[in-house]
């Protein structure tokens, strides 16, 4: 991947994370003043994350040549290194907030009860979005997307590392287990995956790349502006007019974004190298998007009632827009530098269970293996 494409994707990640963040700052309200435009594009931003996720996984397996064991350890460590702190941060802050006027006994009840146990188990196993079940982890309304993305990793691993027929059967079984809504948006994730292999294989030329960049960018923007009132990605599966239009809209938007990525990858070949300092800075910002995305809602719910203004006032929105990233970015920086430790812990746990300790499955282990084009 060229530095130009890497910087571009990191900037897109930052922009998408900020759109989701400002939508929640405005409490998902189209009339919330400073953050009203974020409300209009929040679902589109989550769709962008799905496409980026597919692209990044394709790049990761194609360049690292990991076997199944290494792939699983890396993914589990990457997700849990942020998801576990976010999960317990949510439970802790929610318990404190709900017990402000009720004393220590209420805090202990809010911290240790059956509902919290269900939240922890569902959050750790990412079962919050199975079929028609949309289970929110306390005030952390952003956690739901992991109930989609984690199963896309699992289905991809089955297809990429498994024997052709058994990989297809296992991936299909995983999608059947999660339900039609999650399975349908797996196609969006696969579009992102395909954009990686297309960008690595297809050479379209400089002029054509410029044309595609202009076309895909303008078409995606016009589509996103004109197509409002679409169903939420985590909404229940259905074939109503709104649902069908929404599925088509998300598919078109994901396709345009993928075309844009392919064109950016091509044009990057003709541009002068970027300063390494700029590349490192943007990459650092990109690395903070996952902690910001997964932690901002419980912090927002905790801080907002403490401020002297109304939750929708511009004073509150400006304050939390500065304060929350300022609190989470140092945490994200710390967690980023603990990923290696998480990998060690996951590897030891897997070996303790006897799972994957002897596994060394690679995409080339069998002549029956179906490999993505490289």
C-alpha positions in Angstrom: 0.0 0.0 0.0 1.4 3.4 -1.0 1.9 6.1 1.6 -0.6 8.3 -0.2 -3.3 5.6 0.0 -2.4 4.9 3.7 -2.7 8.6 4.6 -6.0 8.9 2.7 -7.6 5.9 4.4 -6.5 7.1 7.8 -8.0 10.6 7.1 -11.2 8.9 6.0 -11.2 6.9 9.3 -10.8 10.1 11.3 -13.5 11.8 9.4 -16.0 8.9 9.8 -15.2 8.6 13.5 -15.8 12.3 14.0 -19.1 12.2 12.1 -20.3 9.4 14.5 -19.0 11.3 17.5 -20.7 14.6 16.6 -23.9 12.8 15.9 -23.9 11.5 19.4 -22.9 14.9 20.8 -26.1 16.2 19.2 -27.9 13.2 20.7 -28.9 11.9 17.2 -31.0 15.0 16.7 -31.2 16.7 13.3 -32.1 20.0 14.9 -29.3 20.0 17.4 -27.5 23.1 16.2 -23.8 22.7 15.7 -23.9 18.9 15.1 -27.1 18.8 12.9 -25.2 17.8 9.8 -23.5 14.9 11.5 -26.9 13.4 12.2 -27.5 13.1 8.4 -24.4 11.1 7.7 -23.8 9.0 10.8 -25.0 5.7 9.2 -23.0 6.4 6.1 -19.9 6.8 8.3 -20.5 3.4 9.9 -20.8 1.9 6.4 -17.4 3.5 5.5 -15.9 1.6 8.5 -17.2 -1.7 7.2 -15.7 -1.0 3.7 -12.4 0.0 5.3 -12.4 -3.0 7.5 -12.7 -5.4 4.5 -9.9 -3.5 2.7 -7.6 -3.6 5.8 -8.1 -7.3 6.4 -7.4 -8.0 2.7 -4.2 -6.0 2.9 -3.2 -7.6 6.2 -3.4 -11.3 5.1 -2.0 -10.5 1.7 1.2 -8.8 3.0 1.8 -10.6 6.3 1.2 -14.2 4.9 -0.2 -15.1 8.4 -1.5 -18.6 9.0 -4.9 -19.1 10.7 -3.3 -19.1 14.2 -1.6 -15.7 13.7 -4.6 -14.2 12.0 -6.9 -15.1 14.9 -4.5 -14.0 17.6 -3.9 -10.6 15.9 -7.6 -9.9 15.4 -8.6 -11.0 18.9 -5.9 -8.9 20.5 -6.7 -5.9 18.4 -10.4 -6.0 19.2 -10.2 -6.9 22.9 -7.4 -4.4 23.6 -10.0 -1.7 23.1 -13.4 -3.5 23.5 -12.6 -4.8 27.0 -11.6 -1.4 28.5 -14.6 0.2 26.7 -17.0 -2.4 28.1 -15.9 -2.0 31.7 -15.6 1.7 31.3 -19.3 1.8 30.2 -20.4 -0.4 33.1 -18.5 1.6 35.7 -19.5 5.1 34.5 -23.1 4.0 34.1 -23.2 2.6 37.6 -21.8 5.8 39.0 -24.1 8.0 37.0 -27.2 6.0 37.9 -26.3 6.2 41.6 -25.5 9.8 42.1 -28.5 10.5 44.3 -29.0 7.1 45.8 -25.8 6.3 47.7 -23.3 3.5 47.7 -25.8 0.6 48.0 -27.4 1.7 44.7 -24.0 1.9 43.1 -23.1 -1.7 44.1 -26.5 -2.8 42.8 -26.0 -1.1 39.5 -22.6 -2.5 39.2 -23.3 -6.1 40.2 -26.7 -7.3 38.9 -28.0 -9.8 36.4 -28.5 -7.2 33.7 -24.8 -6.1 33.9 -23.8 -9.8 33.7 -25.7 -10.2 30.5 -24.1 -7.0 29.2 -20.6 -8.3 29.9 -21.2 -11.7 28.4 -22.9 -10.4 25.3 -20.3 -7.7 24.9 -17.4 -10.1 25.2 -19.0 -12.6 22.8 -20.3 -10.0 20.4 -23.8 -11.5 20.3 -25.6 -8.2 20.6 -27.0 -8.2 17.1 -28.1 -11.8 16.4 -31.2 -11.9 14.2 -33.8 -9.3 15.4 -32.0 -8.8 18.8 -30.5 -5.4 19.2 -28.9 -5.3 22.6 -27.2 -2.2 23.7 -24.4 -2.3 26.2 -25.6 0.3 28.7 -25.1 3.9 27.4 -22.6 2.6 24.8 -24.8 2.7 21.7 -21.8 2.5 19.4 -20.8 -1.0 20.6 -23.4 -2.6 18.3 -21.2 -2.5 15.2 -18.8 -5.1 16.7 -21.7 -7.5 16.7 -21.4 -7.2 12.9 -17.7 -6.8 12.2 -16.4 -9.6 14.4 -18.5 -12.2 12.6 -17.2 -10.9 9.3 -13.7 -11.6 10.5 -14.8 -15.1 11.4 -16.5 -15.7 8.1 -13.6 -14.4 6.1 -11.2 -16.7 8.1 -13.4 -19.7 7.2 -13.4 -18.8 3.5 -9.7 -17.8 3.3 -8.1 -20.5 5.4 -10.6 -23.3 5.1 -10.9 -25.9 2.4 -13.2 -24.6 -0.4 -16.4 -26.5 0.4 -16.0 -26.6 4.2 -15.0 -23.0 4.3 -18.1 -22.0 2.4 -20.3 -24.2 4.7 -18.7 -22.7 7.8 -19.0 -19.1 6.6 -22.6 -19.7 5.6 -23.3 -21.2 9.0 -21.9 -18.2 10.8 -24.0 -15.9 8.7 -27.1 -18.0 9.4 -26.3 -17.9 13.1 -26.1 -14.1 13.1 -29.2 -13.5 11.0 -30.1 -12.0 7.6 -29.4 -8.3 8.5 -25.8 -9.1 9.6 -25.3 -11.4 6.6 -26.6 -8.8 4.1 -24.1 -6.2 5.3 -21.4 -8.8 5.0 -21.7 -8.1 1.2 -20.7 -4.5 2.1 -17.6 -5.8 3.9 -16.8 -8.0 1.0 -16.9 -5.0 -1.3 -14.2 -3.4 0.8 -12.2 -6.6 0.6 -12.6 -6.7 -3.1 -11.4 -3.1 -3.4 -8.1 -4.1 -1.9 -7.4 -6.9 -4.4 -8.6 -4.7 -7.2 -6.3 -1.8 -6.2 -3.4 -4.2 -6.0 -4.1 -5.9 -9.4 -5.8 -3.3 -11.7 -3.8 -0.5 -13.3 -6.1 2.1 -14.9 -3.7 5.0 -15.7 -3.4 8.5 -14.3 -6.1 10.2 -16.4 -8.7 7.5 -15.7 -7.8 7.6 -12.0 -8.5 11.3 -11.8 -11.8 10.9 -13.6 -12.8 8.1 -11.3 -11.9 10.1 -8.2 -14.0 13.0 -9.3 -16.9 10.8 -10.4 -17.0 8.6 -7.3 -16.5 11.5 -4.9 -19.2 13.7 -6.4 -21.6 10.8 -7.0 -21.2 9.5 -3.4 -21.8 13.0 -2.0 -24.9 13.6 -4.1 -26.2 10.2 -3.2 -25.6 10.7 0.5 -27.2 14.1 0.5 -30.3 13.1 -1.5 -31.0 9.7 0.0 -32.2 10.6 3.6 -34.4 8.7 6.0 -32.8 5.3 5.3 -33.1 2.5 7.8 -30.5 2.1 10.4 -27.9 -0.5 9.6 -28.7 -2.3 12.9 -32.4 -2.2 12.1 -34.5 -5.3 11.7 -34.3 -7.1 8.4 -37.3 -6.7 6.1 -38.4 -6.3 2.5 -40.5 -3.1 2.9 -39.9 -0.3 0.4 -37.8 1.6 2.9 -35.7 -1.5 3.6 -35.1 -2.3 0.0 -34.2 1.3 -0.9 -31.9 1.4 2.0 -30.1 -1.8 1.0 -29.7 -0.5 -2.6 -28.5 2.9 -1.2 -25.9 1.3 1.1 -24.7 -1.0 -1.7 -24.2 1.9 -4.1 -22.5 4.0 -1.6 -20.1 1.2 -0.7 -19.4 0.6 -4.3 -18.6 4.2 -5.0 -16.3 4.4 -2.0 -14.5 1.3 -3.2 -14.0 2.8 -6.7 -12.7 5.9 -5.0 -10.1 3.8 -3.0 -9.0 2.0 -6.2 -8.5 5.3 -8.0 -6.6 6.9 -5.1 -4.4 3.8 -5.0 -3.6 4.4 -8.7 -3.0 8.1 -8.6 -0.7 7.7 -5.6 1.8 6.0 -7.9 2.3 9.3 -9.8 2.6 11.6 -6.8 5.8 12.7 -5.0 6.4 10.9 -1.6 4.8 12.4 1.5 6.9 13.6 4.4 7.3 10.8 6.9 6.5 13.1 9.8 3.1 13.8 8.2 2.5 10.1 7.6 3.3 9.2 11.2 1.0 12.0 12.5 -2.0 11.0 10.4 -1.4 7.3 11.2 -1.4 8.3 14.9 -4.7 10.0 14.5 -6.1 7.1 12.6 -5.1 4.7 15.5 -7.1 6.8 17.9 -10.4 6.4 15.9 -11.2 3.0 17.4 -10.9 4.0 21.0 -12.8 7.3 20.3 -15.6 5.4 18.5 -15.9 2.8 21.2 -15.5 4.9 24.3 -17.1 8.3 23.7 -20.7 7.5 24.4 -20.4 6.4 28.1 -18.1 9.3 28.7 -20.5 11.7 27.0 -23.5 10.3 29.0 -21.4 10.7 32.2 -20.1 14.3 31.6 -23.1 16.0 30.0 -25.3 16.0 33.1 -22.5 17.6 35.1 -22.3 20.7 32.8 -24.4 23.8 33.7 -26.1 24.1 30.3 -28.8 22.2 28.5 -27.5 19.1 26.7 -28.4 20.5 23.3 -26.9 24.0 23.9 -23.9 25.1 21.8 -22.0 25.6 25.1 -22.4 21.9 26.0 -21.6 20.7 22.5 -18.4 22.8 22.2 -17.3 21.7 25.7 -17.8 18.0 25.2 -16.4 18.1 21.6 -13.1 19.3 23.1 -13.1 17.6 26.4 -14.0 14.0 25.4 -11.4 13.6 22.7 -8.9 15.2 25.0 -9.7 12.5 27.6 -9.9 9.5 25.3 -6.9 10.2 23.0 -4.3 9.6 25.8 -6.1 6.4 26.7 -6.1 5.3 23.1 -2.4 6.1 22.9 -1.8 3.9 25.9 -3.9 1.0 24.5 -2.1 1.2 21.2 1.2 0.6 22.9 -0.3 -2.4 24.8 -1.3 -4.4 21.7 1.8 -6.5 21.8 1.0 -7.4 25.4 -2.6 -8.4 24.5 -1.2 -10.6 21.7 0.9 -12.4 24.3 -2.0 -12.9 26.6 -4.3 -14.2 23.8 -1.6 -16.6 22.6 -1.0 -17.9 26.1 -4.7 -18.3 26.7 -5.1 -20.2 23.4 -2.2 -22.5 24.2 -3.6 -23.1 27.7 -6.9 -24.2 26.2 -5.0 -26.3 23.7 -6.8 -24.4 20.9 -4.7 -23.4 17.9 -1.5 -24.4 19.8 -0.8 -26.9 17.0 -2.6 -25.2 14.3 -0.6 -23.9 11.3 -3.2 -23.6 8.6 -2.3 -21.4 5.7 -4.2 -20.6 2.5 -1.8 -22.8 0.5 -2.1 -26.0 2.7 -4.4 -27.7 0.1 -4.8 -27.8 -3.6 -8.5 -27.5 -2.9 -7.9 -24.1 -1.2 -9.7 -21.2 -2.8 -7.4 -18.2 -2.5 -8.3 -14.6 -3.3 -6.5 -13.2 -6.3 -3.2 -11.7 -5.6 
